Amino acid sequence: MHALARTLRRQLADGEADPETLIALSKLLTTHVRWEERELLPLVERLLSQEELEERATVGRRDV
């Protein structure tokens, strides 16, 4: 993902992004987000209490 982002950044600096790079990055990001939704978040919810989840939900937020 990082390599594709670097490639895209270089392409944009040169004035045009290759559609294949955009498609590849899009697919990879979608796959990653779906993995987080199906695997990572349910695991975190099982391991942390409601109070711990709520504490972490506001970490780094400026509007809280």
C-alpha positions as MATLAB code, in Angstrom:
seq = 'MHALARTLRRQLADGEADPETLIALSKLLTTHVRWEERELLPLVERLLSQEELEERATVGRRDV';
ca = [
       0.000    0.000    0.000;
       2.816    2.384    0.888;
       4.645    1.589   -2.334;
       1.537    2.281   -4.393;
       0.969    5.550   -2.541;
       4.569    6.592   -3.277;
       4.123    5.655   -6.928;
       0.918    7.667   -7.120;
       2.580   10.643   -5.441;
       5.393   10.555   -8.028;
       2.909   10.260  -10.870;
       0.904   13.214   -9.594;
       4.075   15.272   -9.224;
       4.801   14.494  -12.874;
       1.343   15.726  -13.806;
      -0.741   12.601  -14.365;
      -1.758    9.499  -12.435;
      -1.825    6.150  -14.190;
      -5.353    4.683  -13.967;
      -3.885    1.246  -13.215;
      -2.122    2.643  -10.154;
      -5.372    4.203   -8.945;
      -7.275    0.962   -9.494;
      -4.642   -1.128   -7.693;
      -4.526    1.259   -4.737;
      -8.315    1.388   -4.567;
      -8.603   -2.410   -4.510;
      -5.915   -2.728   -1.857;
      -7.501   -0.070    0.357;
     -10.927   -1.670    0.015;
      -9.527   -5.068    0.968;
      -7.735   -3.562    3.960;
     -10.816   -1.721    5.229;
     -12.981   -4.838    4.848;
     -10.390   -6.860    6.839;
     -10.482   -4.260    9.607;
     -14.299   -4.416    9.669;
     -14.501   -8.230    9.655;
     -11.459   -9.215   11.711;
      -9.737   -6.432   13.632;
     -12.642   -4.452   15.065;
     -14.547   -7.523   16.350;
     -11.343   -8.698   18.049;
     -10.831   -5.317   19.727;
     -14.461   -5.300   20.852;
     -14.019   -8.751   22.418;
     -10.793   -7.828   24.203;
     -11.704   -4.404   25.610;
     -14.468   -3.411   27.990;
     -17.062   -0.835   26.970;
     -15.308    1.723   29.167;
     -11.939    1.049   27.504;
     -13.514    1.333   24.061;
     -15.085    4.666   24.966;
     -11.780    5.987   26.364;
      -9.942    5.055   23.178;
     -12.666    6.481   20.949;
     -11.700    9.991   22.012;
      -7.903    9.636   21.918;
      -6.457   12.190   19.537;
      -9.768   13.929   18.876;
      -9.700   17.699   19.216;
     -13.442   18.176   19.500;
     -13.844   16.226   22.741;
];
